[in-house]
Structure formats: structure tokens, C-alpha cells
């Protein structure tokens, strides 16, 4: 590829094209909520880490009140880094949304984000439609984040049903937040549904500007020597490489049904994995479990993606979004 073409490569993406002001990101690679450092809020990243070079960073999900999280063990294997080094692809977690609560976040963390060059996106989760709206009201007039991601894989306190499992619950949560904010809303959906397109359409119709697909898959692992589940809660969420093909398929299905940007997440460990999501129909990607093994992962993945686009002589990310197909062998860059 000629040097001048590299100089003109445009990695920017718009994650709220339906809004007058849009939401421009410099590139499509983000840090997923819950994996921003060892505590979810940046611990472990060096002060000089080039976080501003990423499209966005999502700190850990906030709830209405502070939570201490689930009982230990919360991770299996305990070291994702060591697991990936030996080829393990089954990564489980059951952290339980440990966080200081949204009021503390708005008072203490948001001002720090506002003073940073990093593009932060806030993640939040509610227990009821009313609580979703109440939480969104705390963000009014607060600066420091450019969008709000709604973690809809949380149970509704009234009947225990997951918001992201039912169109009406999805609509209720998003509609309430939409009434309280003009910021772009990203709806993070669960993979554990019969038809992702039904939930995706409900999310868009109720005000979501983009969809994040997908959250973890419910999973369990038993230590046969002890007869005990390896996680303190028994069940957990499957993430990492084993989740990737599931998430890619869900992204592709949703992309056929809605006309808003989709953010792909699930098992992205390399630039090729990021490109796979983009070809399936995602406009951007979030890196999650890879961060827990290597804090340099999102920067490496961005570099690898740039190198792929260079080799393919592609000047913009848009040129590969949604290009995956199976009716014409050899139709994709190789």
C-alpha cells in the first residue's frame, strides 16, 4: 500500500448516526465494561498508558446503590493470563457488579473523567424500569462521559426476569433512560435468547442509538475431584475465546434486522478477531477478557487491525463492515 494511502487511513466510526451531533470515535476499538484494569476502574494501567488512543473506555457497571459483589471464587481459572498461555478457552466469571453506586460515581469519578483526554462511556444497570429512569436522572448535567451503555442482562426485581430477555422489559428500561438524557444510549444485550432480532428491534424502537452484542453466556464448571462448582455462586458467565463464534453470529443476525450501529464483544483476542466482528456487521468492538490477561491487549489489537487494513488496501473501517458472506467463495479479503 502506498505511503500516502496509509497517511489518509480513516479509522473513525460514528456510533450515533441517528442523532444530529452523532458520536464520533477515533477508531473502533474499546475497552469493555468490567475489564478496565484489575478493579474495573483503571487499576493496573500505568499513568502513561495511551488510553486516549482507543475509541472509548467503559468503566465497570454502576448500580443504584453500592454492591460488594458475589462470594469467592469469582473467576475460573483464577489467572486468565496463565489459562490463555496454555490454550484454555473456557473462562468463567461471577463478579456480581461490585461498584460504589451511581451517586458516588457521578460525584467522584465523573469529574476525573471530565479532566481526562480519554473518551469514557458510562455503564449502568437497574433493578426495575423505575430505577433505570431514576439512575439516568443522576447523570443529567454531569460531564465526563459521551454515552451511556445499559447492561440489560440484569434481573427485574418484580419477577426475576432479565430485562434483555423480554422485548417489553427492554423497552421499559430504555424508554425510561431516554426520557432523562440526550446522550447516546447503547443497549447491551444477552446472548441467551431464542431470537436476538426481536430484542434488538425492541431496543432500537425504544430509543437505543447502538447495540452492544453480546454479554456472557450462562455457564457452570464442576471440579470432579471435589464435586464442587468452581465459582462461589455455582453459575457464572462464559467469556473469552469460547464465546466469540456465538457473539459473531448474534452480531450478524442483529445487523440484518436493525439500522443502528452494533458494537461486537466476546472473545476478541487479536486484530483478526476484531475484523471478524466488523465483517459480520459490527461498527465497533469492545475488548474484554483479553484485558484481564494482558493490559496491553486493546492497544495491540488496534495495531493489528490497522496492519490488516493496510494489507487489504482498505482506507476506512466502513469498507469491511458487513462484508461477510458465504455465497461467493473468495469474496472476502484474505
C-alpha positions in Angstrom: 0.0 0.0 0.0 1.5 3.4 -0.9 2.7 5.6 2.0 0.3 8.3 1.1 -2.7 5.9 1.4 -1.6 5.0 4.9 -1.5 8.6 5.8 -5.1 9.0 4.7 -6.5 5.9 6.5 -9.6 6.9 8.4 -10.4 4.5 11.4 -13.2 6.7 12.8 -16.7 5.4 13.3 -20.0 7.1 14.3 -21.9 5.2 17.0 -25.0 7.5 17.0 -25.6 8.4 13.3 -29.3 9.0 14.0 -28.6 11.9 16.4 -27.8 15.4 15.0 -24.5 15.6 16.8 -23.6 11.9 16.3 -21.0 10.2 18.4 -17.6 10.1 16.6 -14.9 7.7 17.9 -11.4 8.0 16.5 -11.3 4.2 15.9 -13.5 1.2 16.6 -11.6 -0.5 19.5 -12.8 0.0 23.0 -12.2 -1.5 26.5 -15.3 -3.4 27.6 -17.1 -2.6 30.9 -15.7 -4.7 33.8 -12.3 -5.2 32.3 -10.8 -1.7 32.6 -7.9 -2.7 34.8 -7.9 -5.1 37.8 -10.7 -3.3 39.6 -12.8 -2.2 36.6 -11.8 1.4 37.1 -8.3 1.5 35.7 -6.1 0.0 38.5 -3.1 -1.6 36.9 -2.8 0.8 33.9 0.3 2.9 34.0 -0.3 6.7 34.1 1.4 6.9 30.6 -0.9 4.2 29.1 -2.2 5.6 25.8 -5.9 5.2 26.7 -6.8 8.2 24.7 -5.7 6.4 21.6 -8.6 4.0 21.9 -12.1 4.7 20.6 -13.5 4.6 24.2 -13.1 3.1 27.6 -16.1 1.7 29.6 -15.5 1.6 33.4 -17.3 -1.1 35.4 -21.1 -1.0 35.5 -22.7 1.1 38.2 -25.9 0.2 40.0 -28.3 2.4 42.0 -26.6 1.5 45.3 -23.1 0.2 46.2 -22.6 -3.5 45.8 -20.0 -5.7 47.4 -20.3 -8.4 44.7 -20.6 -12.2 44.7 -18.8 -14.7 47.1 -15.4 -16.0 46.1 -14.2 -17.6 43.9 -15.3 -15.2 41.2 -13.0 -16.3 38.4 -12.2 -19.6 36.7 -9.4 -20.1 36.0 -8.0 -17.7 38.7 -5.5 -16.4 36.2 -6.8 -15.7 32.7 -3.3 -15.0 31.5 -2.0 -18.4 32.6 -5.1 -20.1 31.2 -4.7 -18.5 27.7 -1.0 -19.3 27.7 -1.8 -23.0 27.8 -4.6 -22.7 25.3 -7.6 -22.7 27.7 -10.7 -21.1 26.1 -13.3 -21.6 28.8 -13.2 -18.5 31.0 -15.9 -18.1 33.6 -16.7 -15.2 36.0 -19.3 -14.3 38.6 -18.2 -11.0 40.0 -21.6 -9.5 40.8 -21.3 -5.9 39.7 -19.1 -4.7 42.6 -19.3 -0.9 42.4 -19.7 2.2 44.6 -23.1 3.1 43.3 -24.1 5.7 40.7 -24.3 8.7 43.1 -20.7 8.2 44.2 -19.7 7.6 40.6 -21.2 10.9 39.4 -19.7 12.8 42.4 -16.3 11.3 42.5 -15.4 9.6 39.2 -17.1 11.6 36.6 -15.1 14.8 37.4 -11.9 12.8 36.9 -13.1 11.5 33.6 -14.0 15.1 32.5 -10.4 16.1 33.2 -9.1 13.3 31.0 -8.5 13.1 27.3 -9.9 9.6 27.4 -13.3 9.1 25.8 -15.3 7.4 28.6 -18.7 5.8 28.3 -20.7 5.0 31.4 -22.3 1.6 32.0 -25.2 1.2 34.4 -27.7 -1.5 35.5 -31.1 -1.2 37.2 -33.5 -3.5 39.0 -36.7 -2.0 37.7 -37.9 0.3 34.9 -38.4 3.0 37.5 -34.9 2.5 38.9 -33.4 2.7 35.4 -35.0 6.1 34.9 -34.0 7.3 38.4 -30.4 6.3 37.7 -30.4 8.2 34.4 -31.7 11.3 36.2 -28.5 11.4 38.3 -26.5 11.8 35.0 -28.3 15.0 34.0 -25.9 17.9 33.9 -22.9 15.7 34.6 -20.0 15.8 32.2 -17.2 13.2 31.8 -18.8 10.6 29.6 -20.0 10.7 26.0 -22.7 7.9 26.1 -24.4 5.5 28.4 -24.4 1.8 28.0 -27.3 -0.1 29.6 -26.3 -3.5 31.0 -29.7 -5.2 30.3 -28.6 -8.6 31.5 -29.8 -7.9 35.0 -33.0 -9.4 36.6 -36.1 -7.3 37.1 -36.8 -7.2 40.8 -40.5 -7.7 40.3 -40.4 -11.2 38.7 -36.7 -12.1 38.3 -36.9 -11.9 34.5 -33.9 -10.5 32.7 -34.5 -7.2 31.0 -32.7 -8.3 27.9 -34.8 -11.5 27.6 -38.1 -9.8 27.0 -39.0 -7.0 24.5 -41.3 -5.2 26.8 -38.8 -5.1 29.7 -36.1 -4.0 27.3 -38.4 -1.2 26.0 -39.4 -0.1 29.5 -35.7 0.2 30.7 -34.5 2.1 27.6 -37.6 4.4 27.4 -37.1 5.5 31.0 -33.4 6.3 30.4 -34.3 8.1 27.1 -36.7 10.4 29.0 -33.8 11.5 31.3 -30.9 12.0 28.9 -30.0 13.3 25.5 -26.8 11.3 25.5 -26.4 8.4 23.1 -27.7 5.1 24.6 -26.1 1.7 23.9 -28.2 -1.3 24.8 -26.0 -4.3 25.9 -27.9 -7.5 25.0 -27.8 -11.0 26.3 -27.0 -13.9 24.0 -29.3 -16.2 25.9 -32.5 -15.5 23.9 -34.4 -17.5 21.2 -34.3 -14.6 18.8 -31.8 -11.7 19.2 -33.5 -9.7 16.4 -36.7 -9.4 18.4 -34.9 -7.9 21.4 -32.7 -5.8 19.1 -35.7 -4.3 17.3 -37.4 -3.5 20.7 -34.2 -1.8 21.9 -34.0 0.4 18.8 -37.7 1.3 18.8 -37.5 2.5 22.4 -34.6 4.8 21.8 -31.3 2.9 21.7 -28.7 4.5 19.4 -26.5 1.4 19.2 -26.4 -2.2 20.4 -23.7 -4.0 22.3 -23.7 -7.7 21.5 -23.2 -9.7 23.5 -22.9 -10.3 27.2 -21.7 -13.5 28.6 -23.4 -16.9 28.3 -24.6 -18.6 31.5 -22.2 -21.4 32.3 -21.0 -23.8 35.0 -17.9 -25.9 35.7 -17.5 -28.6 38.3 -14.3 -29.8 39.9 -14.8 -33.5 39.7 -12.2 -34.1 42.4 -14.1 -32.1 45.0 -17.6 -32.3 43.5 -18.0 -28.6 43.9 -18.7 -25.8 41.4 -15.6 -23.8 40.7 -17.4 -20.5 41.2 -18.8 -19.2 44.6 -22.3 -18.8 43.1 -22.2 -22.0 41.2 -23.2 -20.5 37.9 -21.3 -17.8 36.1 -20.8 -16.2 32.7 -18.8 -17.7 29.9 -16.4 -15.2 28.2 -13.2 -15.3 26.2 -12.5 -17.3 23.0 -15.3 -19.8 23.6 -17.9 -17.0 23.4 -16.6 -15.4 20.2 -18.3 -17.5 17.5 -21.6 -17.2 19.4 -21.3 -13.4 19.6 -20.2 -13.1 15.9 -23.4 -15.0 14.8 -25.6 -12.8 17.0 -24.0 -9.6 15.6 -24.6 -10.8 12.1 -28.2 -11.7 12.8 -28.9 -8.4 14.5 -27.2 -6.4 11.8 -29.7 -7.8 9.3 -32.6 -6.6 11.5 -31.7 -3.0 12.7 -30.2 0.1 11.1 -28.2 1.3 14.1 -24.5 0.6 14.8 -23.7 -2.7 16.6 -20.7 -3.0 18.9 -19.3 -6.5 18.9 -17.9 -8.0 22.1 -16.9 -11.5 23.1 -13.6 -13.3 22.9 -11.7 -10.7 20.9 -8.0 -11.5 21.4 -6.4 -10.3 18.2 -6.9 -7.8 15.4 -8.2 -10.6 13.2 -10.9 -11.3 15.7 -11.9 -7.6 15.7 -12.0 -7.7 11.9 -14.2 -10.8 12.1 -16.8 -8.9 14.1 -16.7 -5.9 11.7 -17.2 -8.2 8.7 -20.2 -9.8 10.5 -21.8 -6.3 10.7 -20.4 -4.6 13.8 -19.3 -1.0 13.5 -17.0 -1.1 16.5 -15.7 -3.7 19.0 -15.0 -4.0 22.7 -12.1 -5.9 24.2 -12.9 -7.7 27.4 -11.3 -10.9 28.7 -8.1 -10.2 26.8 -7.5 -7.2 29.1 -7.6 -9.5 32.2 -4.7 -11.4 30.7 -2.8 -8.5 29.2 -3.4 -4.8 29.8 -1.7 -4.1 26.6 -4.3 -6.1 24.6 -6.5 -3.3 23.3 -3.6 -1.3 22.0 -2.1 -4.4 20.4 -5.4 -5.4 18.8 -5.8 -1.8 17.4 -2.4 -2.0 15.9 -3.1 -5.5 14.4 -6.4 -4.2 12.9 -4.6 -1.3 11.3 -2.0 -3.7 9.8 -4.7 -5.9 8.4 -6.5 -2.9 6.8 -3.2 -1.8 5.3 -2.5 -5.2 3.8 -6.0 -5.3 2.4 -5.5 -1.7 1.0 -8.6 -0.5 2.9 -8.7 3.1 3.8 -11.8 3.2 6.1 -13.3 0.8 8.5 -16.7 1.2 6.7 -15.2 -0.7 3.8 -15.2 -4.0 5.6 -18.3 -3.6 7.8 -20.9 -6.2 7.0 -19.0 -7.8 4.2 -19.2 -11.4 5.5 -21.0 -13.7 3.1 -20.9 -17.4 2.1 -22.5 -17.4 -1.4 -19.3 -16.3 -3.2 -16.1 -18.1 -2.2 -13.1 -15.8 -2.0 -15.2 -12.7 -1.8 -13.5 -11.5 1.4 -10.1 -10.1 1.9 -7.6 -12.9 2.7 
